[in-house]
Amino acid sequence: MENKAKLSGMAVCDQPREKLINKGAASLTNTEILAIILRNGSREESVLQLASRIMNDCDNSFRRLSQQSVEELINKYKGIGTAKAVEIVASTEIVRRSQFEKSKELTTIQCSQDIFEFMYPIISALEHEEFWVIYLNRANKIISHQQISKGGFAGTVTDIRIIYRKALENRASSIIICHNHPSGNNTPSNADKKITNKIAEAGKVMDIILLDHIIVAGNNYYGFADNGEI
């Protein structure tokens, strides 16, 4: 009875914190996690209401939230000032870097899922296209991964000469190419297929094998090798 009265009298912004302490962080909803980061709301709404409004706009997705800049958060949400906006952006960056650190532990590529997990924290949340190349040795261990180009929402231009010059510099035996589709559609375009074929043909001349081309589209991906296109 005493505990129930204590909980009912608890400040709204303290409820998610108490839940985290008693039940663990995994028990929290996305809204409750964001409420803890925000700490307080405004005169018009509680911190949970503010957090709920933000997460609803982001389809309850931290990936979508991570795409918001400091300026966008300030302009879109009353009750979000510079300090809170900075804390939100910094928090989502912690998640992104944590995912990337995990992916770096994977040094040997065995399948398309390995490639996706390696590249996901780097390019999945971007609102523009980026083209990356992973360079591997004969044991399929990653030597290096480098951004080759980046562009707008609709696409990016790739220079095949740069790809293979860097392959020679890294003494790579094979390469994997990867780019993202900000639209979330993982279907390869005709341009994607053409550049894949060109890079594969150039690799035959250089005796540097193109193992795969992965398109990252949010939480999904498309593998050219899986679909018999390499």
N, CA, C and O of each residue as an XYZ file, in Angstrom:
920
protein
N       0.837     -1.202      0.000
C       0.000      0.000      0.000
C       0.868      1.246      0.000
O       0.616      2.207     -0.727
N       1.913      1.200      0.849
C       2.833      2.340      0.943
C       3.556      2.554     -0.375
O       3.735      3.693     -0.806
N       3.980      1.455     -1.029
C       4.682      1.555     -2.301
C       3.776      2.118     -3.376
O       4.214      2.905     -4.216
N       2.481      1.707     -3.352
C       1.528      2.189     -4.346
C       1.320      3.686     -4.201
O       1.271      4.411     -5.195
N       1.199      4.147     -2.970
C       1.022      5.580     -2.723
C       2.254      6.358     -3.152
O       2.156      7.467     -3.675
N       3.417      5.758     -2.922
C       4.671      6.401     -3.312
C       4.761      6.567     -4.817
O       5.193      7.609     -5.309
N       4.341      5.513     -5.568
C       4.389      5.552     -7.016
C       3.404      6.562     -7.574
O       3.736      7.310     -8.493
N       2.173      6.594     -7.019
C       1.161      7.515     -7.524
C       1.540      8.954     -7.263
O       1.137      9.844     -8.011
N       2.310      9.201     -6.212
C       2.722     10.562     -5.907
C       4.017     10.961     -6.570
O       4.476     12.093     -6.418
N       4.605     10.046     -7.298
C       5.884     10.311     -7.945
C       5.726     11.268     -9.113
O       4.729     11.203     -9.833
N       6.700     12.162     -9.314
C       6.669     13.066    -10.466
C       6.685     12.252    -11.740
O       7.328     11.204    -11.806
N       5.965     12.738    -12.774
C       5.853     12.010    -14.030
C       7.226     11.715    -14.617
O       7.459     10.616    -15.122
N       8.150     12.696    -14.556
C       9.476     12.513    -15.161
C      10.311     11.489    -14.409
O      11.307     10.995    -14.938
N       9.899     11.148    -13.123
C      10.656     10.170    -12.350
C      10.172      8.738    -12.596
O      10.894      7.789    -12.290
N       8.980      8.567    -13.135
C       8.429      7.236    -13.311
C       9.285      6.343    -14.214
O       9.549      5.201    -13.836
N       9.734      6.807    -15.396
C      10.605      5.965    -16.217
C      11.925      5.645    -15.523
O      12.467      4.554    -15.701
N      12.441      6.573    -14.741
C      13.699      6.322    -14.032
C      13.514      5.225    -12.992
O      14.351      4.333    -12.850
N      12.385      5.310    -12.256
C      12.092      4.288    -11.258
C      11.911      2.925    -11.928
O      12.350      1.905    -11.395
N      11.274      2.908    -13.081
C      11.066      1.667    -13.825
C      12.398      1.079    -14.261
O      12.594     -0.134    -14.197
N      13.321      1.939    -14.708
C      14.648      1.479    -15.123
C      15.388      0.857    -13.934
O      16.006     -0.201    -14.059
N      15.315      1.529    -12.779
C      16.029      1.050    -11.589
C      15.472     -0.291    -11.119
O      16.224     -1.195    -10.756
N      14.138     -0.406    -11.130
C      13.500     -1.608    -10.581
C      13.441     -2.773    -11.553
O      13.542     -3.930    -11.145
N      13.277     -2.471    -12.854
C      13.048     -3.535    -13.831
C      14.122     -3.640    -14.904
O      14.129     -4.590    -15.686
N      15.034     -2.665    -14.947
C      16.093     -2.696    -15.942
C      15.758     -1.860    -17.172
O      14.590     -1.589    -17.450
N      16.791     -1.455    -17.904
C      16.610     -0.574    -19.065
C      15.796     -1.236    -20.166
O      15.081     -0.551    -20.898
N      15.890     -2.559    -20.296
C      15.177     -3.257    -21.370
C      13.665     -3.179    -21.210
O      12.929     -3.414    -22.168
N      13.194     -2.849    -20.006
C      11.752     -2.773    -19.762
C      11.143     -1.466    -20.259
O       9.922     -1.351    -20.356
N      11.975     -0.491    -20.571
C      11.493      0.834    -20.969
C      11.020      0.853    -22.414
O      11.587      0.174    -23.271
N       9.984      1.630    -22.678
C       9.571      1.883    -24.059
C      10.491      2.942    -24.651
O      11.235      3.596    -23.920
N      10.447      3.116    -25.961
C      11.250      4.151    -26.602
C      10.886      5.535    -26.073
O      11.758      6.383    -25.880
N       9.601      5.755    -25.842
C       9.148      7.042    -25.305
C       9.722      7.282    -23.923
O      10.149      8.394    -23.615
N       9.737      6.253    -23.087
C      10.265      6.407    -21.723
C      11.773      6.666    -21.742
O      12.281      7.441    -20.931
N      12.479      6.026    -22.655
C      13.922      6.280    -22.767
C      14.171      7.724    -23.151
O      15.030      8.385    -22.567
N      13.427      8.220    -24.131
C      13.586      9.607    -24.557
C      13.201     10.562    -23.433
O      13.831     11.607    -23.275
N      12.179     10.225    -22.650
C      11.755     11.073    -21.533
C      12.869     11.215    -20.495
O      13.057     12.290    -19.925
N      13.602     10.136    -20.253
C      14.724     10.200    -19.310
C      15.806     11.139    -19.829
O      16.406     11.895    -19.065
N      16.051     11.083    -21.145
C      17.055     11.969    -21.747
C      16.615     13.428    -21.648
O      17.428     14.307    -21.364
N      15.322     13.684    -21.885
C      14.806     15.058    -21.879
C      14.716     15.634    -20.462
O      14.912     16.833    -20.258
N      14.418     14.766    -19.484
C      14.325     15.114    -18.056
C      13.064     15.900    -17.689
O      12.443     15.589    -16.673
N      12.667     16.886    -18.458
C      11.460     17.648    -18.120
C      10.775     18.147    -19.382
O      11.384     18.238    -20.448
N       9.499     18.466    -19.238
C       8.721     18.947    -20.368
C       8.591     20.455    -20.357
O       9.562     21.173    -20.121
N       7.377     20.929    -20.616
C       7.116     22.368    -20.627
C       5.853     22.640    -19.819
O       5.284     21.719    -19.234
N       5.414     23.882    -19.779
C       4.191     24.219    -19.051
C       2.972     23.568    -19.682
O       2.001     23.246    -18.998
N       3.033     23.378    -20.990
C       1.880     22.840    -21.724
C       1.779     21.317    -21.666
O       0.676     20.774    -21.742
N       2.914     20.612    -21.532
C       2.865     19.156    -21.543
C       3.973     18.561    -20.693
O       5.028     19.164    -20.498
N       3.708     17.371    -20.197
C       4.698     16.666    -19.383
C       5.828     16.159    -20.274
O       5.736     16.186    -21.501
N       6.887     15.701    -19.630
C       8.026     15.193    -20.389
C       7.639     13.932    -21.169
O       8.141     13.702    -22.269
N       6.746     13.117    -20.595
C       6.298     11.920    -21.307
C       5.442     12.274    -22.518
O       5.517     11.608    -23.551
N       4.636     13.312    -22.395
C       3.826     13.764    -23.528
C       4.717     14.312    -24.638
O       4.486     14.045    -25.817
N       5.731     15.079    -24.256
C       6.669     15.632    -25.242
C       7.439     14.514    -25.930
O       7.589     14.511    -27.152
N       7.923     13.567    -25.140
C       8.674     12.441    -25.702
C       7.782     11.608    -26.620
O       8.225     11.148    -27.673
N       6.533     11.418    -26.222
C       5.596     10.647    -27.040
C       5.331     11.335    -28.371
O       5.252     10.678    -29.409
N       5.194     12.646    -28.342
C       4.935     13.403    -29.563
C       6.115     13.276    -30.529
O       5.922     13.091    -31.731
N       7.313     13.376    -30.007
C       8.515     13.274    -30.852
C       8.628     11.875    -31.450
O       8.884     11.723    -32.645
N       8.434     10.840    -30.602
C       8.575      9.470    -31.093
C       7.470      9.119    -32.090
O       7.712      8.365    -33.033
N       6.274      9.647    -31.898
C       5.199      9.417    -32.866
C       5.558      9.988    -34.231
O       5.304      9.366    -35.263
N       6.153     11.181    -34.227
C       6.576     11.803    -35.486
C       7.667     10.992    -36.171
O       7.818     11.043    -37.392
N       8.424     10.246    -35.380
C       9.524      9.427    -35.921
C       9.111      7.967    -36.093
O       9.964      7.094    -36.255
N       7.794      7.698    -36.058
C       7.282      6.320    -36.193
C       7.870      5.384    -35.139
O       8.097      4.200    -35.389
N       8.112      5.951    -33.949
C       8.671      5.197    -32.818
C      10.022      4.568    -33.165
O      10.367      3.504    -32.651
N      10.773      5.222    -34.028
C      12.052      4.683    -34.503
C      13.204      5.589    -34.082
O      13.226      6.773    -34.419
N      14.161      5.026    -33.344
C      15.347      5.805    -32.984
C      16.208      6.086    -34.211
O      16.936      7.078    -34.252
N      16.122      5.207    -35.209
C      16.853      5.478    -36.449
C      16.325      6.752    -37.103
O      17.103      7.588    -37.563
N      14.993      6.898    -37.142
C      14.395      8.110    -37.694
C      14.740      9.329    -36.832
O      14.993     10.415    -37.352
N      14.746      9.139    -35.527
C      15.106     10.234    -34.629
C      16.542     10.673    -34.862
O      16.850     11.863    -34.788
N      17.423      9.717    -35.142
C      18.837     10.038    -35.350
C      19.073     10.872    -36.598
O      20.141     11.463    -36.761
N      18.072     10.922    -37.487
C      18.204     11.713    -38.712
C      17.888     13.193    -38.481
O      18.104     14.023    -39.364
N      17.375     13.519    -37.287
C      17.015     14.902    -36.974
C      18.258     15.675    -36.511
O      19.037     15.187    -35.692
N      18.422     16.857    -37.037
C      19.532     17.713    -36.608
C      19.108     18.540    -35.398
O      17.928     18.587    -35.053
N      20.063     19.182    -34.768
C      19.770     20.066    -33.638
C      18.778     21.150    -34.050
O      17.812     21.422    -33.338
N      19.023     21.759    -35.196
C      18.160     22.841    -35.676
C      16.737     22.353    -35.939
O      15.773     23.044    -35.611
N      16.604     21.163    -36.531
C      15.280     20.616    -36.830
C      14.499     20.346    -35.555
O      13.303     20.632    -35.490
N      15.153     19.805    -34.552
C      14.473     19.507    -33.295
C      13.996     20.781    -32.604
O      12.888     20.829    -32.070
N      14.829     21.796    -32.619
C      14.451     23.067    -31.990
C      13.269     23.700    -32.705
O      12.343     24.197    -32.065
N      13.301     23.684    -34.026
C      12.261     24.351    -34.816
C      10.926     23.594    -34.800
O       9.862     24.204    -34.902
N      10.990     22.257    -34.672
C       9.777     21.447    -34.782
C       9.026     21.290    -33.464
O       7.812     21.088    -33.465
N       9.738     21.381    -32.334
C       9.102     21.012    -31.069
C       9.230     22.118    -30.014
O      10.325     22.485    -29.589
N       8.076     22.621    -29.618
C       8.052     23.563    -28.506
C       8.430     22.802    -27.245
O       7.914     21.714    -26.991
N       9.315     23.365    -26.472
C       9.813     22.669    -25.289
C      11.183     22.060    -25.507
O      11.816     21.579    -24.567
N      11.643     22.080    -26.762
C      12.994     21.601    -27.068
C      13.877     22.797    -27.387
O      13.728     23.441    -28.425
N      14.792     23.079    -26.482
C      15.772     24.135    -26.718
C      17.085     23.539    -27.180
O      17.176     22.346    -27.471
N      18.094     24.379    -27.243
C      19.401     23.927    -27.728
C      19.965     22.788    -26.878
O      20.467     21.799    -27.411
N      19.880     22.935    -25.534
C      20.464     21.926    -24.642
C      19.823     20.563    -24.844
O      20.525     19.557    -24.952
N      18.487     20.520    -24.898
C      17.796     19.237    -25.071
C      18.059     18.640    -26.454
O      18.246     17.431    -26.593
N      18.072     19.493    -27.466
C      18.320     19.014    -28.829
C      19.713     18.407    -28.935
O      19.896     17.366    -29.564
N      20.680     19.052    -28.326
C      22.052     18.537    -28.336
C      22.127     17.185    -27.630
O      22.823     16.279    -28.090
N      21.409     17.050    -26.511
C      21.425     15.787    -25.771
C      20.795     14.654    -26.578
O      21.273     13.521    -26.533
N      19.720     14.956    -27.319
C      19.081     13.933    -28.153
C      20.039     13.470    -29.247
O      20.217     12.271    -29.464
N      20.653     14.436    -29.934
C      21.566     14.103    -31.033
C      22.778     13.329    -30.503
O      23.225     12.363    -31.121
N      23.303     13.764    -29.354
C      24.455     13.071    -28.771
C      24.089     11.640    -28.372
O      24.891     10.722    -28.539
N      22.880     11.453    -27.847
C      22.443     10.118    -27.424
C      22.311      9.172    -28.611
O      22.723      8.014    -28.538
N      21.734      9.668    -29.707
C      21.591      8.805    -30.886
C      22.956      8.520    -31.515
O      23.145      7.472    -32.132
N      23.897      9.435    -31.363
C      25.246      9.197    -31.883
C      25.957      8.122    -31.066
O      26.754      7.357    -31.609
N      25.677      8.059    -29.772
C      26.230      6.995    -28.935
C      25.778      5.629    -29.462
O      26.572      4.693    -29.557
N      24.485      5.534    -29.801
C      23.940      4.281    -30.336
C      24.644      3.911    -31.637
O      25.050      2.766    -31.836
N      24.785      4.917    -32.532
C      25.409      4.650    -33.828
C      26.845      4.172    -33.651
O      27.263      3.218    -34.308
N      27.605      4.825    -32.769
C      29.003      4.440    -32.570
C      29.117      3.075    -31.892
O      30.039      2.308    -32.172
N      28.173      2.783    -31.003
C      28.176      1.476    -30.359
C      27.963      0.367    -31.378
O      28.618     -0.675    -31.325
N      27.038      0.602    -32.311
C      26.795     -0.382    -33.366
C      28.019     -0.548    -34.251
O      28.345     -1.657    -34.674
N      28.697      0.567    -34.530
C      29.871      0.499    -35.390
C      31.015     -0.230    -34.698
O      31.736     -0.997    -35.335
N      31.187      0.003    -33.393
C      32.231     -0.698    -32.650
C      31.972     -2.202    -32.654
O      32.901     -3.004    -32.754
N      30.702     -2.571    -32.545
C      30.349     -3.988    -32.595
C      30.669     -4.567    -33.971
O      31.186     -5.678    -34.085
N      30.352     -3.794    -35.017
C      30.582     -4.289    -36.373
C      32.074     -4.425    -36.671
O      32.479     -5.286    -37.452
N      32.896     -3.568    -36.044
C      34.338     -3.638    -36.297
C      34.964     -4.911    -35.727
O      36.035     -5.336    -36.161
N      34.279     -5.518    -34.740
C      34.783     -6.767    -34.193
C      34.722     -7.886    -35.234
O      35.447     -8.878    -35.154
N      33.834     -7.695    -36.212
C      33.722     -8.671    -37.298
C      34.754     -8.322    -38.358
O      34.603     -7.329    -39.071
N      35.786     -9.119    -38.465
C      36.847     -8.819    -39.424
C      36.848     -9.762    -40.620
O      37.505     -9.493    -41.625
N      36.119    -10.862    -40.514
C      36.061    -11.816    -41.616
C      34.650    -11.845    -42.192
O      33.672    -12.005    -41.463
N      34.561    -11.689    -43.508
C      33.267    -11.703    -44.191
C      32.979    -13.110    -44.708
O      33.769    -13.676    -45.464
N      31.841    -13.670    -44.295
C      31.467    -15.008    -44.725
C      30.178    -15.035    -45.544
O      29.940    -15.981    -46.295
N      29.347    -14.003    -45.401
C      28.074    -13.975    -46.121
C      27.571    -12.540    -46.218
O      28.159    -11.624    -45.643
N      26.485    -12.356    -46.948
C      25.935    -11.015    -47.151
C      25.460    -10.389    -45.843
O      25.532     -9.171    -45.681
N      24.975    -11.206    -44.908
C      24.525    -10.691    -43.613
C      25.681    -10.050    -42.855
O      25.499     -9.043    -42.171
N      26.869    -10.635    -42.977
C      28.057    -10.051    -42.338
C      28.344     -8.662    -42.899
O      28.683     -7.740    -42.157
N      28.205     -8.523    -44.208
C      28.455     -7.222    -44.848
C      27.435     -6.202    -44.365
O      27.782     -5.075    -44.012
N      26.172     -6.615    -44.355
C      25.106     -5.725    -43.906
C      25.346     -5.264    -42.471
O      25.215     -4.075    -42.178
N      25.692     -6.174    -41.584
C      25.922     -5.818    -40.183
C      27.121     -4.894    -40.021
O      27.148     -4.052    -39.123
N      28.101     -5.052    -40.886
C      29.278     -4.178    -40.833
C      28.947     -2.764    -41.293
O      29.394     -1.789    -40.688
N      28.163     -2.654    -42.363
C      27.883     -1.343    -42.953
C      26.659     -0.637    -42.359
O      26.536      0.583    -42.466
N      25.767     -1.392    -41.741
C      24.516     -0.819    -41.238
C      24.710      0.428    -40.375
O      24.062      1.442    -40.639
N      25.573      0.400    -39.356
C      25.707      1.605    -38.524
C      26.363      2.774    -39.243
O      26.305      3.902    -38.753
N      26.978      2.537    -40.378
C      27.670      3.604    -41.103
C      26.724      4.353    -42.033
O      26.786      5.580    -42.115
N      25.849      3.634    -42.734
C      25.082      4.296    -43.797
C      23.565      4.121    -43.717
O      22.847      4.712    -44.523
N      23.059      3.338    -42.784
C      21.623      3.031    -42.809
C      20.734      4.238    -42.542
O      19.632      4.324    -43.084
N      21.200      5.179    -41.707
C      20.343      6.301    -41.307
C      20.565      7.564    -42.135
O      19.946      8.593    -41.867
N      21.438      7.498    -43.134
C      21.745      8.684    -43.923
C      20.572      9.093    -44.805
O      19.817      8.244    -45.281
N      20.426     10.401    -45.021
C      19.368     10.903    -45.907
C      19.888     11.178    -47.310
O      19.150     11.685    -48.155
N      21.139     10.852    -47.562
C      21.731     10.957    -48.896
C      22.459      9.648    -49.189
O      22.755      8.881    -48.273
N      22.742      9.398    -50.446
C      23.436      8.160    -50.814
C      24.946      8.297    -50.626
O      25.536      9.339    -50.912
N      25.548      7.217    -50.139
C      27.003      7.121    -50.071
C      27.432      5.774    -50.648
O      26.749      4.764    -50.481
N      28.566      5.780    -51.323
C      29.098      4.567    -51.950
C      30.397      4.200    -51.248
O      31.335      4.996    -51.210
N      30.450      3.003    -50.699
C      31.603      2.541    -49.935
C      32.177      1.271    -50.559
O      31.477      0.521    -51.238
N      33.457      1.053    -50.312
C      34.116     -0.181    -50.748
C      34.821     -0.813    -49.555
O      35.524     -0.138    -48.803
N      34.624     -2.110    -49.395
C      35.334     -2.884    -48.376
C      36.437     -3.668    -49.080
O      36.178     -4.387    -50.045
N      37.659     -3.526    -48.595
C      38.819     -4.196    -49.192
C      39.218     -5.385    -48.311
O      39.348     -5.253    -47.094
N      39.410     -6.551    -48.948
C      39.691     -7.778    -48.205
C      40.962     -8.468    -48.701
O      41.390     -8.285    -49.841
N      41.554     -9.268    -47.805
C      42.707    -10.075    -48.209
C      42.224    -11.448    -48.692
O      41.021    -11.661    -48.843
N      43.142    -12.367    -48.930
C      42.778    -13.673    -49.479
C      41.923    -14.508    -48.523
O      41.210    -15.414    -48.954
N      41.996    -14.203    -47.239
C      41.211    -14.936    -46.240
C      39.859    -14.263    -45.982
O      39.151    -14.619    -45.040
N      39.511    -13.291    -46.824
C      38.266    -12.533    -46.675
C      38.210    -11.725    -45.379
O      37.131    -11.433    -44.865
N      39.380    -11.369    -44.863
C      39.433    -10.473    -43.710
C      39.494     -9.030    -44.198
O      40.159     -8.722    -45.187
N      38.795     -8.159    -43.493
C      38.717     -6.759    -43.900
C      40.048     -6.062    -43.650
O      40.569     -6.059    -42.535
N      40.578     -5.479    -44.705
C      41.801     -4.679    -44.598
C      41.431     -3.230    -44.318
O      42.021     -2.568    -43.464
N      40.435     -2.758    -45.064
C      40.033     -1.352    -44.972
C      38.626     -1.197    -45.539
O      38.172     -2.027    -46.327
N      37.949     -0.146    -45.140
C      36.674      0.214    -45.759
C      36.683      1.735    -45.945
O      37.012      2.485    -45.027
N      36.322      2.159    -47.126
C      36.460      3.579    -47.454
C      35.266      4.091    -48.242
O      34.720      3.402    -49.104
N      34.876      5.320    -47.923
C      33.839      5.987    -48.711
C      34.456      6.466    -50.020
O      35.496      7.124    -50.021
N      33.815      6.134    -51.121
C      34.310      6.530    -52.430
C      33.602      7.786    -52.926
O      34.218      8.650    -53.549
N      32.322      7.880    -52.648
C      31.573      9.066    -53.093
C      30.295      9.205    -52.290
O      29.840      8.258    -51.650
N      29.724     10.391    -52.332
C      28.412     10.615    -51.725
C      27.662     11.620    -52.576
O      28.261     12.434    -53.280
N      26.351     11.551    -52.500
C      25.554     12.421    -53.360
C      24.264     12.838    -52.710
O      24.182     12.938    -51.486
N      23.244     13.084    -53.526
C      21.963     13.535    -53.035
C      21.048     12.380    -52.705
O      21.495     11.240    -52.577
N      19.764     12.672    -52.568
C      18.777     11.657    -52.211
C      18.628     10.618    -53.319
O      18.355      9.448    -53.053
N      18.811     11.059    -54.566
C      18.524     10.189    -55.701
C      19.696      9.319    -56.133
O      19.490      8.314    -56.813
N      20.922      9.679    -55.757
C      22.035      8.848    -56.194
C      23.376      9.495    -55.989
O      23.473     10.630    -55.523
N      24.412      8.760    -56.343
C      25.780      9.245    -56.225
C      26.591      8.725    -57.399
O      26.244      7.704    -57.992
N      27.653      9.410    -57.732
C      28.501      9.036    -58.865
C      29.722      8.283    -58.342
O      30.337      8.692    -57.357
N      30.064      7.195    -59.000
C      31.165      6.359    -58.550
C      32.264      6.301    -59.605
O      31.986      6.074    -60.783
N      33.505      6.504    -59.186
C      34.654      6.465    -60.090
C      35.358      5.123    -59.899
O      35.961      4.868    -58.857
N      35.274      4.275    -60.913
C      35.854      2.930    -60.828
C      37.370      2.991    -60.668
O      37.961      2.136    -60.009
N      37.998      3.996    -61.268
C      39.461      4.110    -61.174
C      39.901      4.305    -59.732
O      40.912      3.747    -59.306
N      39.139      5.100    -58.977
C      39.479      5.329    -57.568
C      39.350      4.034    -56.773
O      40.183      3.736    -55.917
N      38.305      3.269    -57.061
C      38.084      2.009    -56.356
C      39.285      1.085    -56.470
O      39.747      0.536    -55.469
N      39.797      0.910    -57.696
C      40.882     -0.045    -57.897
C      42.254      0.531    -57.574
O      43.194     -0.206    -57.278
N      42.359      1.850    -57.635
C      43.622      2.451    -57.174
C      43.792      2.200    -55.678
O      44.882      1.864    -55.215
N      42.696      2.368    -54.926
C      42.755      2.128    -53.488
C      42.920      0.635    -53.190
O      43.538      0.257    -52.195
N      42.361     -0.206    -54.061
C      42.532     -1.656    -53.878
C      44.010     -2.040    -53.995
O      44.512     -2.858    -53.224
N      44.690     -1.442    -54.960
C      46.126     -1.703    -55.134
C      46.916     -1.155    -53.946
O      47.859     -1.790    -53.472
N      46.526      0.024    -53.472
C      47.214      0.622    -52.325
C      47.075     -0.254    -51.081
O      47.995     -0.356    -50.269
N      45.908     -0.881    -50.948
C      45.648     -1.730    -49.782
C      46.069     -3.185    -49.996
O      45.927     -4.017    -49.100
N      46.594     -3.489    -51.202
C      46.986     -4.843    -51.552
C      45.837     -5.828    -51.350
O      46.016     -6.928    -50.826
N      44.660     -5.400    -51.779
C      43.456     -6.213    -51.602
C      43.380     -7.308    -52.663
O      43.756     -7.098    -53.816
N      42.894     -8.462    -52.264
C      42.665     -9.559    -53.205
C      41.244     -9.530    -53.754
O      40.981    -10.039    -54.843
N      40.339     -8.935    -53.001
C      38.947     -8.840    -53.426
C      38.308     -7.608    -52.801
O      38.845     -7.019    -51.862
N      37.161     -7.231    -53.335
C      36.447     -6.074    -52.814
C      34.955     -6.391    -52.710
O      34.442     -7.305    -53.355
N      34.288     -5.609    -51.880
C      32.827     -5.617    -51.787
C      32.381     -4.170    -51.894
O      32.920     -3.302    -51.207
N      31.416     -3.907    -52.738
C      30.899     -2.548    -52.852
C      29.561     -2.463    -52.123
O      28.828     -3.447    -52.030
N      29.258     -1.290    -51.614
C      28.058     -1.122    -50.805
C      27.567      0.313    -50.900
O      28.365      1.250    -50.866
N      26.276      0.485    -51.018
C      25.709      1.825    -50.938
C      24.327      1.746    -50.311
O      23.772      0.659    -50.152
N      23.780      2.882    -49.960
C      22.489      2.926    -49.283
C      21.411      3.529    -50.166
O      21.699      4.302    -51.081
N      20.175      3.170    -49.885
C      19.005      3.780    -50.503
C      18.219      4.500    -49.405
O      17.514      3.849    -48.633
N      18.324      5.821    -49.319
C      17.604      6.557    -48.264
C      16.097      6.374    -48.319
O      15.419      6.564    -47.309
N      15.557      6.010    -49.474
C      14.117      5.825    -49.633
C      13.595      4.635    -48.843
O      12.400      4.554    -48.560
N      14.492      3.701    -48.481
C      14.069      2.495    -47.788
C      13.720      1.352    -48.730
O      13.408      0.249    -48.281
N      13.772      1.609    -50.029
C      13.501      0.580    -51.034
C      14.815     -0.090    -51.411
O      15.718      0.564    -51.932
N      14.926     -1.390    -51.153
C      16.207     -2.060    -51.397
C      16.330     -2.648    -52.799
O      17.304     -3.341    -53.092
N      15.359     -2.382    -53.668
C      15.421     -2.903    -55.036
C      16.496     -2.172    -55.838
O      16.495     -0.941    -55.866
N      17.412     -2.888    -56.490
C      18.466     -2.218    -57.259
C      17.898     -1.548    -58.507
O      17.005     -2.084    -59.164
N      18.427     -0.375    -58.819
C      18.023      0.339    -60.031
C      18.843     -0.184    -61.210
O      19.793     -0.946    -61.031
N      18.469      0.228    -62.397
C      19.257     -0.137    -63.581
C      20.673      0.412    -63.473
O      21.635     -0.236    -63.884
N      20.789      1.629    -62.907
C      22.119      2.234    -62.713
C      22.951      1.401    -61.748
O      24.154      1.235    -61.951
N      22.311      0.869    -60.684
C      23.016      0.011    -59.726
C      23.556     -1.239    -60.418
O      24.682     -1.662    -60.159
N      22.750     -1.822    -61.295
C      23.158     -3.040    -62.001
C      24.292     -2.759    -62.980
O      25.221     -3.555    -63.116
N      24.206     -1.621    -63.657
C      25.240     -1.275    -64.646
C      26.589     -1.037    -63.976
O      27.616     -1.525    -64.447
N      26.584     -0.285    -62.874
C      27.858      0.013    -62.210
C      28.445     -1.263    -61.602
O      29.666     -1.414    -61.543
N      27.592     -2.173    -61.154
C      28.072     -3.450    -60.619
C      28.794     -4.243    -61.697
O      29.876     -4.782    -61.463
N      28.197     -4.310    -62.868
C      28.810     -5.048    -63.979
C      30.130     -4.415    -64.408
O      31.100     -5.119    -64.688
N      30.164     -3.083    -64.457
C      31.399     -2.379    -64.856
C      32.523     -2.643    -63.859
O      33.660     -2.906    -64.249
N      32.197     -2.570    -62.574
C      33.217     -2.784    -61.546
C      33.702     -4.231    -61.573
O      34.891     -4.496    -61.402
N      32.767     -5.173    -61.791
C      33.147     -6.592    -61.861
C      34.069     -6.855    -63.038
O      35.054     -7.580    -62.900
N      33.764     -6.273    -64.198
C      34.592     -6.468    -65.394
C      35.973     -5.852    -65.212
O      36.980     -6.436    -65.613
N      36.017     -4.660    -64.600
C      37.314     -4.020    -64.348
C      38.143     -4.860    -63.383
O      39.366     -4.934    -63.510
N      37.487     -5.485    -62.430
C      38.182     -6.318    -61.462
C      38.822     -7.542    -62.090
O      39.883     -7.988    -61.653
N      38.184     -8.082    -63.108
C      38.757     -9.241    -63.804
C      40.082     -8.877    -64.464
O      41.030     -9.663    -64.466
N      40.129     -7.676    -65.021
C      41.361     -7.213    -65.662
C      42.466     -7.021    -64.621
O      43.632     -7.328    -64.865
N      42.063     -6.496    -63.436
C      43.032     -6.207    -62.373
C      43.331     -7.441    -61.522
O      44.212     -7.399    -60.663
N      42.605     -8.541    -61.752
C      42.705     -9.752    -60.942
C      42.359     -9.452    -59.482
O      42.980     -9.978    -58.558
N      41.348     -8.591    -59.298
C      40.816     -8.266    -57.975
C      39.314     -8.539    -58.037
O      38.582     -7.824    -58.721
N      38.860     -9.556    -57.336
C      37.498    -10.054    -57.488
C      36.489     -9.159    -56.775
O      36.711     -8.737    -55.640
N      35.382     -8.877    -57.453
C      34.237     -8.238    -56.805
C      33.376     -9.355    -56.225
O      32.762    -10.122    -56.968
N      33.331     -9.445    -54.898
C      32.602    -10.528    -54.242
C      31.107    -10.262    -54.140
O      30.301    -11.183    -54.269
N      30.735     -9.009    -53.909
C      29.321     -8.714    -53.707
C      29.063     -7.223    -53.792
O      29.978     -6.405    -53.686
N      27.813     -6.893    -53.982
C      27.324     -5.515    -53.927
C      26.097     -5.536    -53.026
O      25.106     -6.202    -53.326
N      26.172     -4.800    -51.918
C      25.085     -4.769    -50.944
C      24.428     -3.391    -50.955
O      25.106     -2.368    -50.862
N      23.106     -3.378    -51.070
C      22.337     -2.142    -50.957
C      21.674     -2.138    -49.582
O      20.857     -3.009    -49.281
N      22.023     -1.167    -48.756
C      21.428     -1.038    -47.421
C      20.254     -0.066    -47.522
O      20.410      1.073    -47.961
N      19.078     -0.537    -47.108
C      17.873      0.294    -47.157
C      17.173      0.209    -45.802
O      16.302     -0.636    -45.593
N      17.563      1.087    -44.894
C      17.023      1.018    -43.538
C      17.455     -0.258    -42.860
O      18.651     -0.531    -42.748
N      16.490     -1.049    -42.402
C      16.797     -2.303    -41.719
C      16.878     -3.491    -42.668
O      17.073     -4.625    -42.231
N      16.728     -3.234    -43.964
C      16.771     -4.299    -44.961
C      17.969     -4.120    -45.896
O      18.622     -3.077    -45.902
N      18.237     -5.150    -46.675
C      19.324     -5.026    -47.639
C      19.057     -5.921    -48.837
O      18.215     -6.818    -48.790
N      19.787     -5.660    -49.904
C      19.733     -6.496    -51.101
C      21.159     -6.915    -51.431
O      22.056     -6.074    -51.496
N      21.370     -8.201    -51.637
C      22.687     -8.725    -51.984
C      22.723     -9.223    -53.427
O      21.962    -10.118    -53.793
N      23.595     -8.654    -54.236
C      23.676     -9.067    -55.632
C      24.114    -10.527    -55.754
O      23.586    -11.267    -56.584
N      25.074    -10.940    -54.930
C      25.553    -12.323    -55.001
C      24.453    -13.305    -54.602
O      24.313    -14.364    -55.214
N      23.681    -12.959    -53.587
C      22.578    -13.828    -53.138
C      21.562    -14.056    -54.255
O      20.914    -15.101    -54.325
N      21.439    -13.056    -55.124
C      20.438    -13.134    -56.194
C      21.043    -13.529    -57.548
O      20.419    -13.368    -58.597
N      22.274    -14.052    -57.496
C      22.905    -14.561    -58.704
C      23.270    -13.496    -59.724
O      23.343    -13.783    -60.918
N      23.502    -12.258    -59.265
C      23.799    -11.159    -60.180
C      25.280    -10.792    -60.197
O      25.670     -9.814    -60.835
N      26.087    -11.556    -59.513
C      27.547    -11.403    -59.562
C      28.148    -12.793    -59.772
O      29.368    -12.933    -59.848
